[in-house]
Amino acid sequence: MIIDMHCHSKAISRCCQLTYEQNINYAKECGIDALILTNHYYGAYLKYYESVEDLVEHYHKEYKDAKAYGDSVGVKVYYGIEITACQLQRSPDVHLLAYGVDEKFLTDHPYVYDYPLEKIYETVKQYGGILVQAHPFRCVDRLVDTQYLDGIEISCHPKYFTTSQEKVKEVAKEKSLIITCGADYHGDTPYRPKCGLVVDELPKDINGIVEILMSKEKKTLLIHEVNEAQPKEYTY
C-alpha cells in the first residue's frame, strides 16, 4: 500500500488548484491508498482570515472534511503540516513538514511559522512529532542545519526538472536522516505522480507512520522520477 506524504487542497494552500475531493480522487485513480494532508501553514495567509485563531480553525476543518471524504471513497487521510519558516529569510522559502503532531500543536503555537528553526524543531519534538525538510534541493540548495531535522524529502512534483533523489539519498546517509517521499501535487502539471511510503498495511494514525519512519527497520519508498513513465521502489 502507498502513502503519499505530501498533499494539498486549495481552500488552505492558495497555490493549489485542487479541492481535497479532487486531490483524493486523483490519488485513488493513480493507485494511492492514503494521503498525508500537509497544507501550507504560512504567515502570509493571515490576510485571508479574521485572526490567527481563525486560520487555525479553518486549517483543522479542512483536514476533518478531507478525512471524512477520504473515508467515504476508501482513501485514508492523515494529518500533517507544511510550515513556511519565515524567520529563516531564505529565497526560495524553506518548507518544513511536521508529522506526528495533532491539532493541539497549532492551537498552542499558532505563530510557529515565525519561530527560528531550532524552536520549530524543539516544539515539534515536544508534541511527539518529527520534522522533515520538504524538497531541500528543488532548483537550488536550500538545506537547513540538519541537526534540527529528522529527515529530508524526495519530492516528485512534476513541475520541476528532477526529484534530486540521488542528492537526497547522499545527504540522508551522511547526516543519518530519514527519507520521505511525496507528490506535492497541486493540479498544475500534466500528470499526478504515483509515489510515497510503501507499507504492508495502513497504520491507524499518523503516529503509526512516524513509528515506521523512525524505526531501524528497512523502509521502502516508491519514487516517481519527473517525466518517467513508471515509478520505482527504493529501500533504505
Contacts in CASP RR format, 6 or more apart in sequence:
PFRMAT RR
TARGET T0000
AUTHOR 0000-0000-0000
METHOD contacts of the structure
MODEL  1
MIIDMHCHSKAISRCCQLTYEQNINYAKECGIDALILTNHYYGAYLKYYE
SVEDLVEHYHKEYKDAKAYGDSVGVKVYYGIEITACQLQRSPDVHLLAYG
VDEKFLTDHPYVYDYPLEKIYETVKQYGGILVQAHPFRCVDRLVDTQYLD
GIEISCHPKYFTTSQEKVKEVAKEKSLIITCGADYHGDTPYRPKCGLVVD
ELPKDINGIVEILMSKEKKTLLIHEVNEAQPKEYTY
1 33 0 8 1.000
1 34 0 8 1.000
1 198 0 8 1.000
1 199 0 8 1.000
1 200 0 8 1.000
1 201 0 8 1.000
1 202 0 8 1.000
2 31 0 8 1.000
2 32 0 8 1.000
2 33 0 8 1.000
2 34 0 8 1.000
2 194 0 8 1.000
2 195 0 8 1.000
2 196 0 8 1.000
2 197 0 8 1.000
2 198 0 8 1.000
2 199 0 8 1.000
2 222 0 8 1.000
3 32 0 8 1.000
3 33 0 8 1.000
3 34 0 8 1.000
3 35 0 8 1.000
3 36 0 8 1.000
3 78 0 8 1.000
3 196 0 8 1.000
3 197 0 8 1.000
3 199 0 8 1.000
3 202 0 8 1.000
3 209 0 8 1.000
4 27 0 8 1.000
4 32 0 8 1.000
4 34 0 8 1.000
4 35 0 8 1.000
4 36 0 8 1.000
4 182 0 8 1.000
4 183 0 8 1.000
4 185 0 8 1.000
4 195 0 8 1.000
4 196 0 8 1.000
5 36 0 8 1.000
5 38 0 8 1.000
5 97 0 8 1.000
5 99 0 8 1.000
5 153 0 8 1.000
5 180 0 8 1.000
5 181 0 8 1.000
5 182 0 8 1.000
5 196 0 8 1.000
5 197 0 8 1.000
5 209 0 8 1.000
6 36 0 8 1.000
6 38 0 8 1.000
6 82 0 8 1.000
6 97 0 8 1.000
6 134 0 8 1.000
6 153 0 8 1.000
6 155 0 8 1.000
6 180 0 8 1.000
6 182 0 8 1.000
6 183 0 8 1.000
6 184 0 8 1.000
7 23 0 8 1.000
7 27 0 8 1.000
7 35 0 8 1.000
7 36 0 8 1.000
7 37 0 8 1.000
7 38 0 8 1.000
7 182 0 8 1.000
7 183 0 8 1.000
7 184 0 8 1.000
7 185 0 8 1.000
8 15 0 8 1.000
8 16 0 8 1.000
8 18 0 8 1.000
8 23 0 8 1.000
8 37 0 8 1.000
8 38 0 8 1.000
8 39 0 8 1.000
8 40 0 8 1.000
8 82 0 8 1.000
8 184 0 8 1.000
8 185 0 8 1.000
8 186 0 8 1.000
9 16 0 8 1.000
9 18 0 8 1.000
9 19 0 8 1.000
9 20 0 8 1.000
9 23 0 8 1.000
9 37 0 8 1.000
9 39 0 8 1.000
9 62 0 8 1.000
9 66 0 8 1.000
10 16 0 8 1.000
10 17 0 8 1.000
10 18 0 8 1.000
10 19 0 8 1.000
11 19 0 8 1.000
11 20 0 8 1.000
11 58 0 8 1.000
11 62 0 8 1.000
12 39 0 8 1.000
12 40 0 8 1.000
12 45 0 8 1.000
12 58 0 8 1.000
12 59 0 8 1.000
12 62 0 8 1.000
13 39 0 8 1.000
13 40 0 8 1.000
13 82 0 8 1.000
13 186 0 8 1.000
14 40 0 8 1.000
14 45 0 8 1.000
14 48 0 8 1.000
15 40 0 8 1.000
15 186 0 8 1.000
16 23 0 8 1.000
16 186 0 8 1.000
16 187 0 8 1.000
17 186 0 8 1.000
17 187 0 8 1.000
17 188 0 8 1.000
18 26 0 8 1.000
18 185 0 8 1.000
18 186 0 8 1.000
18 187 0 8 1.000
20 37 0 8 1.000
20 62 0 8 1.000
20 65 0 8 1.000
20 66 0 8 1.000
20 69 0 8 1.000
20 77 0 8 1.000
21 69 0 8 1.000
22 187 0 8 1.000
23 35 0 8 1.000
23 185 0 8 1.000
23 187 0 8 1.000
24 35 0 8 1.000
24 66 0 8 1.000
24 69 0 8 1.000
24 70 0 8 1.000
24 73 0 8 1.000
24 75 0 8 1.000
24 77 0 8 1.000
25 73 0 8 1.000
26 185 0 8 1.000
26 187 0 8 1.000
26 192 0 8 1.000
27 35 0 8 1.000
27 75 0 8 1.000
27 192 0 8 1.000
28 73 0 8 1.000
28 74 0 8 1.000
28 75 0 8 1.000
29 192 0 8 1.000
30 192 0 8 1.000
30 193 0 8 1.000
30 194 0 8 1.000
31 194 0 8 1.000
32 75 0 8 1.000
32 194 0 8 1.000
32 196 0 8 1.000
33 75 0 8 1.000
33 76 0 8 1.000
33 202 0 8 1.000
34 75 0 8 1.000
34 76 0 8 1.000
34 77 0 8 1.000
34 78 0 8 1.000
34 202 0 8 1.000
35 75 0 8 1.000
35 76 0 8 1.000
35 77 0 8 1.000
35 78 0 8 1.000
36 77 0 8 1.000
36 78 0 8 1.000
36 79 0 8 1.000
36 80 0 8 1.000
36 99 0 8 1.000
36 206 0 8 1.000
36 209 0 8 1.000
37 62 0 8 1.000
37 63 0 8 1.000
37 66 0 8 1.000
37 67 0 8 1.000
37 77 0 8 1.000
37 78 0 8 1.000
37 79 0 8 1.000
37 80 0 8 1.000
38 80 0 8 1.000
38 81 0 8 1.000
38 82 0 8 1.000
38 97 0 8 1.000
39 59 0 8 1.000
39 62 0 8 1.000
39 63 0 8 1.000
39 81 0 8 1.000
39 82 0 8 1.000
40 82 0 8 1.000
40 84 0 8 1.000
40 95 0 8 1.000
41 59 0 8 1.000
41 81 0 8 1.000
41 82 0 8 1.000
41 83 0 8 1.000
41 84 0 8 1.000
41 106 0 8 1.000
41 112 0 8 1.000
41 113 0 8 1.000
42 83 0 8 1.000
42 84 0 8 1.000
42 86 0 8 1.000
42 113 0 8 1.000
43 84 0 8 1.000
43 86 0 8 1.000
43 113 0 8 1.000
43 114 0 8 1.000
44 84 0 8 1.000
45 55 0 8 1.000
46 52 0 8 1.000
46 55 0 8 1.000
48 55 0 8 1.000
49 55 0 8 1.000
49 58 0 8 1.000
52 110 0 8 1.000
52 111 0 8 1.000
53 110 0 8 1.000
55 110 0 8 1.000
56 106 0 8 1.000
56 107 0 8 1.000
56 110 0 8 1.000
59 106 0 8 1.000
60 103 0 8 1.000
60 106 0 8 1.000
63 77 0 8 1.000
63 79 0 8 1.000
63 80 0 8 1.000
63 103 0 8 1.000
66 77 0 8 1.000
67 77 0 8 1.000
67 79 0 8 1.000
69 77 0 8 1.000
70 76 0 8 1.000
70 77 0 8 1.000
71 77 0 8 1.000
76 202 0 8 1.000
78 205 0 8 1.000
78 206 0 8 1.000
78 209 0 8 1.000
79 100 0 8 1.000
79 101 0 8 1.000
79 102 0 8 1.000
79 103 0 8 1.000
79 206 0 8 1.000
80 97 0 8 1.000
80 98 0 8 1.000
80 99 0 8 1.000
80 100 0 8 1.000
80 101 0 8 1.000
80 206 0 8 1.000
81 97 0 8 1.000
81 98 0 8 1.000
81 101 0 8 1.000
81 105 0 8 1.000
81 106 0 8 1.000
82 95 0 8 1.000
82 96 0 8 1.000
82 97 0 8 1.000
82 98 0 8 1.000
82 134 0 8 1.000
83 95 0 8 1.000
83 96 0 8 1.000
83 97 0 8 1.000
83 98 0 8 1.000
83 112 0 8 1.000
83 113 0 8 1.000
83 120 0 8 1.000
84 93 0 8 1.000
84 94 0 8 1.000
84 95 0 8 1.000
84 113 0 8 1.000
85 93 0 8 1.000
85 94 0 8 1.000
85 95 0 8 1.000
85 96 0 8 1.000
85 113 0 8 1.000
85 115 0 8 1.000
85 117 0 8 1.000
85 120 0 8 1.000
85 144 0 8 1.000
86 93 0 8 1.000
86 113 0 8 1.000
86 114 0 8 1.000
87 114 0 8 1.000
87 115 0 8 1.000
87 116 0 8 1.000
87 117 0 8 1.000
88 94 0 8 1.000
88 116 0 8 1.000
88 117 0 8 1.000
88 144 0 8 1.000
90 142 0 8 1.000
92 138 0 8 1.000
92 139 0 8 1.000
92 140 0 8 1.000
92 142 0 8 1.000
94 117 0 8 1.000
94 133 0 8 1.000
94 142 0 8 1.000
94 144 0 8 1.000
95 133 0 8 1.000
95 134 0 8 1.000
95 135 0 8 1.000
96 117 0 8 1.000
96 120 0 8 1.000
96 131 0 8 1.000
96 132 0 8 1.000
96 133 0 8 1.000
96 134 0 8 1.000
97 131 0 8 1.000
97 132 0 8 1.000
97 133 0 8 1.000
97 134 0 8 1.000
97 153 0 8 1.000
97 180 0 8 1.000
98 105 0 8 1.000
98 124 0 8 1.000
98 129 0 8 1.000
98 130 0 8 1.000
98 131 0 8 1.000
99 129 0 8 1.000
99 130 0 8 1.000
99 132 0 8 1.000
99 180 0 8 1.000
99 206 0 8 1.000
99 209 0 8 1.000
99 210 0 8 1.000
99 213 0 8 1.000
100 127 0 8 1.000
100 128 0 8 1.000
100 129 0 8 1.000
100 130 0 8 1.000
100 206 0 8 1.000
100 207 0 8 1.000
100 209 0 8 1.000
100 210 0 8 1.000
101 124 0 8 1.000
101 127 0 8 1.000
101 128 0 8 1.000
101 129 0 8 1.000
102 127 0 8 1.000
104 127 0 8 1.000
105 112 0 8 1.000
105 123 0 8 1.000
105 124 0 8 1.000
105 127 0 8 1.000
106 112 0 8 1.000
109 115 0 8 1.000
109 123 0 8 1.000
112 120 0 8 1.000
112 123 0 8 1.000
115 123 0 8 1.000
117 144 0 8 1.000
117 145 0 8 1.000
117 148 0 8 1.000
118 148 0 8 1.000
120 131 0 8 1.000
120 148 0 8 1.000
121 131 0 8 1.000
121 148 0 8 1.000
121 149 0 8 1.000
124 130 0 8 1.000
124 131 0 8 1.000
125 131 0 8 1.000
128 210 0 8 1.000
129 210 0 8 1.000
130 150 0 8 1.000
130 151 0 8 1.000
130 178 0 8 1.000
130 210 0 8 1.000
130 213 0 8 1.000
130 214 0 8 1.000
131 148 0 8 1.000
131 149 0 8 1.000
131 150 0 8 1.000
131 151 0 8 1.000
132 149 0 8 1.000
132 150 0 8 1.000
132 151 0 8 1.000
132 152 0 8 1.000
132 153 0 8 1.000
132 178 0 8 1.000
132 180 0 8 1.000
133 143 0 8 1.000
133 144 0 8 1.000
133 149 0 8 1.000
133 151 0 8 1.000
133 152 0 8 1.000
133 153 0 8 1.000
134 153 0 8 1.000
134 155 0 8 1.000
134 184 0 8 1.000
135 153 0 8 1.000
135 155 0 8 1.000
135 157 0 8 1.000
135 160 0 8 1.000
135 164 0 8 1.000
135 184 0 8 1.000
136 142 0 8 1.000
136 143 0 8 1.000
136 144 0 8 1.000
136 152 0 8 1.000
136 153 0 8 1.000
136 164 0 8 1.000
136 168 0 8 1.000
136 171 0 8 1.000
137 143 0 8 1.000
137 164 0 8 1.000
137 167 0 8 1.000
137 168 0 8 1.000
138 155 0 8 1.000
138 157 0 8 1.000
138 160 0 8 1.000
138 164 0 8 1.000
139 160 0 8 1.000
143 152 0 8 1.000
143 171 0 8 1.000
146 152 0 8 1.000
146 171 0 8 1.000
146 175 0 8 1.000
146 177 0 8 1.000
149 175 0 8 1.000
149 177 0 8 1.000
150 177 0 8 1.000
150 178 0 8 1.000
150 213 0 8 1.000
150 214 0 8 1.000
151 172 0 8 1.000
151 177 0 8 1.000
151 178 0 8 1.000
151 179 0 8 1.000
151 180 0 8 1.000
152 168 0 8 1.000
152 171 0 8 1.000
152 172 0 8 1.000
152 177 0 8 1.000
152 179 0 8 1.000
152 180 0 8 1.000
153 168 0 8 1.000
153 179 0 8 1.000
153 180 0 8 1.000
153 181 0 8 1.000
153 182 0 8 1.000
154 163 0 8 1.000
154 164 0 8 1.000
154 165 0 8 1.000
154 168 0 8 1.000
154 179 0 8 1.000
154 180 0 8 1.000
154 181 0 8 1.000
154 182 0 8 1.000
154 195 0 8 1.000
154 221 0 8 1.000
154 223 0 8 1.000
155 163 0 8 1.000
155 164 0 8 1.000
155 181 0 8 1.000
155 182 0 8 1.000
155 183 0 8 1.000
155 184 0 8 1.000
156 163 0 8 1.000
156 181 0 8 1.000
156 182 0 8 1.000
156 183 0 8 1.000
156 184 0 8 1.000
156 193 0 8 1.000
156 195 0 8 1.000
156 196 0 8 1.000
156 223 0 8 1.000
156 224 0 8 1.000
156 225 0 8 1.000
156 226 0 8 1.000
156 231 0 8 1.000
157 183 0 8 1.000
157 184 0 8 1.000
157 185 0 8 1.000
157 186 0 8 1.000
157 189 0 8 1.000
157 193 0 8 1.000
157 226 0 8 1.000
158 189 0 8 1.000
158 190 0 8 1.000
158 191 0 8 1.000
158 193 0 8 1.000
158 226 0 8 1.000
158 227 0 8 1.000
159 186 0 8 1.000
159 188 0 8 1.000
159 189 0 8 1.000
160 226 0 8 1.000
161 226 0 8 1.000
162 225 0 8 1.000
162 226 0 8 1.000
163 223 0 8 1.000
163 224 0 8 1.000
163 225 0 8 1.000
163 226 0 8 1.000
165 223 0 8 1.000
165 225 0 8 1.000
165 234 0 8 1.000
168 179 0 8 1.000
169 179 0 8 1.000
169 234 0 8 1.000
169 236 0 8 1.000
171 177 0 8 1.000
172 178 0 8 1.000
172 179 0 8 1.000
172 236 0 8 1.000
173 236 0 8 1.000
178 213 0 8 1.000
178 214 0 8 1.000
178 219 0 8 1.000
179 219 0 8 1.000
179 221 0 8 1.000
179 236 0 8 1.000
180 196 0 8 1.000
180 197 0 8 1.000
180 213 0 8 1.000
180 221 0 8 1.000
181 195 0 8 1.000
181 196 0 8 1.000
181 197 0 8 1.000
181 221 0 8 1.000
181 222 0 8 1.000
181 223 0 8 1.000
182 193 0 8 1.000
182 195 0 8 1.000
182 196 0 8 1.000
183 192 0 8 1.000
183 193 0 8 1.000
183 194 0 8 1.000
183 195 0 8 1.000
183 196 0 8 1.000
183 224 0 8 1.000
185 192 0 8 1.000
185 193 0 8 1.000
193 224 0 8 1.000
193 231 0 8 1.000
194 222 0 8 1.000
194 224 0 8 1.000
194 231 0 8 1.000
195 221 0 8 1.000
195 222 0 8 1.000
195 223 0 8 1.000
195 224 0 8 1.000
195 231 0 8 1.000
196 221 0 8 1.000
196 222 0 8 1.000
196 223 0 8 1.000
197 209 0 8 1.000
197 212 0 8 1.000
197 213 0 8 1.000
197 219 0 8 1.000
197 220 0 8 1.000
197 221 0 8 1.000
197 222 0 8 1.000
198 220 0 8 1.000
198 221 0 8 1.000
198 222 0 8 1.000
198 233 0 8 1.000
199 212 0 8 1.000
203 209 0 8 1.000
203 211 0 8 1.000
203 212 0 8 1.000
212 219 0 8 1.000
213 219 0 8 1.000
218 235 0 8 1.000
218 236 0 8 1.000
219 235 0 8 1.000
219 236 0 8 1.000
220 233 0 8 1.000
220 234 0 8 1.000
220 235 0 8 1.000
221 233 0 8 1.000
221 234 0 8 1.000
221 235 0 8 1.000
221 236 0 8 1.000
222 231 0 8 1.000
222 232 0 8 1.000
222 233 0 8 1.000
222 234 0 8 1.000
223 231 0 8 1.000
223 232 0 8 1.000
223 233 0 8 1.000
223 234 0 8 1.000
224 230 0 8 1.000
224 231 0 8 1.000
225 231 0 8 1.000
225 232 0 8 1.000
END
